[in-house]
Amino acid sequence: MLIVGLGNPGSDYEQTRHNIGFMVIDELVARNNASKLSSSSFSGELYKFQNASVSLENHFLLKPLTFMNLSGDSVIKVKNFYKIEDVVVIHDDLDLPFGALRFKRGGGHGGHNGLKSIDSKIGKEYIRIRIGIGKPEHKGEVVSYVLGKFSAEQLKCLPELIEHACDAVEYCLSHPLADVSSKYTQKAAKEC
C-alpha cells in the first residue's frame, strides 16, 4: 500500500493547514522507524517501513515535493515503479470542522488541487483520510486560510489529532475501511 500525505514543500509552508498530510507522514516515519529511500526520480520523499511488524513491511510512505497541484505526478511514479495497487491519501478538508477525521473510498475532489491532480493520474478509487481544518469566515479567504498557520488553540490540539490519524492509518493497513471508519471517525477535535 502507498500512503501519501499531501502538502507543499519548503519552510514557508511548514505548520500550515494545507500541510497536515505531511505532518501525519512525518509522525508515521518517526514512530515506525521508516527508512528513506533514494527518491529523486519520484519527485518526493519516499519511505519504507523497516524492522516493522509483518503487517507493515510492504507499505510505503510518500510526501510529494511537486507542490500541491502536481501531487499526482509523484504518486503515479511511485505507484507504477513499485506496482502498488492500493493508495491512501491523507489530506486537509475545508468542509470538515477542525479536528474531524473521516474516511472514504473514491468521490469528488471538493476543489482540493492535490486530489484533482491525483484523480487525473490514477483515477478516483483510492482511500481518502480527510482531516478537518475548518473554514474561513469568507469564501474569498480560502487560499490564505489553507496556506495559513494553525491558530494557537489549534496547535494545542494538533499533536493528539496527528496521533489519532496515525493510529487510523496503521489500522487501515490490515483492516477493512468500514472498520477503520467505525473506530476512528471523529466529528471534531477533542478537548485539549
Helices and strands as residue ranges (DSSP letters): E 2-5, G 11-13, G 17-19, H 20-31, E 35-36, G 40-42, E 44-48, G 54-56, E 60-64, G 68-70, H 71-81, E 87-93, E 101-105, H 113-122, E 127-132, G 139-141, H 142-146, H 152-172, H 177-184
